[in-house]
Amino acid sequence: MKTDVHWFRRDLRISDNTALHAAWYGSDRLVPFFCWDDAILKAPDVGPARVAFLLRSLESLARNLESLGHRLIVRHGRPEEELVRLCRETGAKEVHTNRDYEPYARERDLRVHTALEVEGVLLKSHRDSVIREERDLLSKTGGVYTVFTPYSRAWRALPVPAPLPRIGGPRTALPADWVSLPLPSDTEALGHPLRQELFPAGERSARQALDTFVEHRVFDYETARNHPADDTGTSRLSAHLRFGTVNIRTVLERLSSARAKATTPAQVKGADVWLSELVWREFYIQILANHPHVARGAFRPEYDALQWSGKDAWFDAWVAGQTGYPIVDAAMRCLAKTGWMHNRLRMIVAMFLTKDLLVSWQRGERHFMRALVDGDLAANNGGWQWSAGCGTDAAPYFRIFNPVSQGEKFDPEGTFVRRWVPELRDVPADRIHAPWESPLLPSRSGYPPPIVDHDVQRRRCLDMFQAVKGKPKAAEKEEETE
Ligand SMILES: Cc1cc2nc3c(=O)[nH]c(=O)nc-3n(C[C@H](O)[C@H](O)[C@H](O)COP(=O)(O)OP(=O)(O)OC[C@H]3O[C@@H](n4cnc5c(N)ncnc54)[C@H](O)[C@@H]3O)c2cc1C
């Protein structure tokens, strides 16, 4: 009897799962396997929101497997040791898994491959979480893309594979005495007491989020995506894509059938702009895979010399949502409470931390990784480097958002700010983003005055960059509010 293991990592689903399907299809007995890895659980950039999402998704995965007659085997330890043990116990000669492109995952998989090889077991890794891997798209000169627009053009020129069917039931059931650890009832047992709200997790939630978004909102995505008070203006699929409770092939198939029903150019545009965001996800994954130094420093290494002079107290005020800039504080309080933040707000707070508070983007990056439910090295690193102006983006470092005008533009009524900063409830809309100008903000409100002056800090930021880069060649812009 041929026994194959499927090792789950960032693919916590039974549908449209390449390696799981291969292991199920090609064997007489499937051993679905998950391993708690302390190197991940104890890493400084892992936090409770993500661990909770993982745990809830695993519960859902275990239930879904059970409903088909399979049994998820869970162990805790070093994956290379646990997999060797499991293969000896089960007699498996093949372990299937879906590729993960992060530096830690690559090293781990190499260790696992070597350990299994000694046992005569083959580790078969599959492409699954992306449509295009890091060397699939090459420029005319044979290099990998480092600029998004040509990458995106090349990405779109090739076909997208169709989703795979869900696996079927077991051909042979697993013996009842094969040990599996029970899943812990909460994240505290995993070293991460939960302080945030629970984000909907698991394969079914992912499908619901996808269906709701493509059926009701994708057509107006181009404009709706910039308004953080609009809870359904974006898909909220990021954590699902991060943990693989839905696959990108399924997402793209749903998008393509929605786009086919568009009746106006604006609707087509909405669908295309959303596709572009999904391509950004793959762009940053290939940047990390091809340029792993970004995990340790700036994509353009000359920016590692920047002298960040921001005070620790400023960083603390930013984390606590107490900077005196309402849109920044509302966003940071939302992050602390829910583990999620709207993309427009991520850009605003990241730019504020780096360019107003002059705190290194890497401190912000680490805080986000710990706090976000969708914390993903590639996307987070790309977003921070973009905001700080040291990444792949051709946009100049002197693009500096003004937090007041960003608030006025993207939260014009102050709806989002009032939701998260109750101290500002009574401030009228025309002053909500600069409440220090409002006579209606009594000092007893407890809301702090701005901790820095934007204009002064903007000048200091330009000086900091110019000390490394020299004067900008193009005419210096006041700011950009894209
Ligand atoms: C400073 C900063 C940090 C970020 N950190 C993360 C992170 O840790 N994890 C993460 O998934 N995204 C991150 N992003 C990207 C983006 O903010 C989130 O993907 C998005 O807000 C998630 O909401 P959504 O699922 O509703 O997105 P939608 O607008 O519905 O987009 C659909 C999907 O496309 C992908 N996507 C969208 N925008 C981007 C982008 N700019 N870069 C890469 N992928 C994108 C996501 O998978 C997202 O779920 C970050 C952006 C910035 C500026």
The ligand as a Gaussian input file, in Angstrom:
#p B3LYP/6-31G(d) Opt

LIG

0 1
 C        2.941000      49.396000       5.277000
 C        2.133000      48.279000       4.664000
 C        2.150000      47.024000       5.225000
 C        1.415000      45.975000       4.651000
 N        1.462000      44.736000       5.235000
 C        0.786000      43.705000       4.665000
 C        0.841000      42.409000       5.230000
 O        1.537000      42.156000       6.211000
 N        0.111000      41.419000       4.646000
 C       -0.662000      41.656000       3.535000
 O       -1.317000      40.723000       3.040000
 N       -0.711000      42.871000       2.978000
 C       -0.022000      43.901000       3.508000
 N       -0.095000      45.140000       2.937000
 C       -0.851000      45.305000       1.677000
 C       -2.323000      45.712000       1.849000
 O       -2.432000      46.785000       2.724000
 C       -3.201000      44.575000       2.342000
 O       -2.985000      43.417000       1.565000
 C       -4.687000      44.944000       2.217000
 O       -4.956000      46.102000       2.975000
 C       -5.538000      43.800000       2.706000
 O       -6.884000      44.128000       2.620000
 P       -7.852000      43.375000       1.627000
 O       -7.665000      41.913000       1.748000
 O       -9.216000      43.910000       1.855000
 O       -7.262000      43.843000       0.231000
 P       -7.888000      44.055000      -1.213000
 O       -7.804000      45.510000      -1.490000
 O       -9.203000      43.415000      -1.381000
 O       -6.815000      43.346000      -2.163000
 C       -6.906000      41.945000      -2.490000
 C       -5.659000      41.217000      -2.080000
 O       -4.549000      41.688000      -2.825000
 C       -3.370000      41.634000      -2.015000
 N       -2.852000      43.004000      -1.887000
 C       -3.558000      44.153000      -1.918000
 N       -2.725000      45.211000      -1.837000
 C       -1.489000      44.715000      -1.745000
 C       -0.199000      45.297000      -1.634000
 N       -0.013000      46.630000      -1.619000
 N        0.864000      44.489000      -1.514000
 C        0.717000      43.145000      -1.561000
 N       -0.471000      42.534000      -1.667000
 C       -1.562000      43.304000      -1.766000
 C       -3.778000      41.094000      -0.659000
 O       -3.532000      39.710000      -0.659000
 C       -5.265000      41.395000      -0.628000
 O       -5.989000      40.533000       0.208000
 C        0.642000      46.208000       3.489000
 C        0.629000      47.493000       2.927000
 C        1.365000      48.509000       3.499000
 C        1.316000      49.878000       2.876000

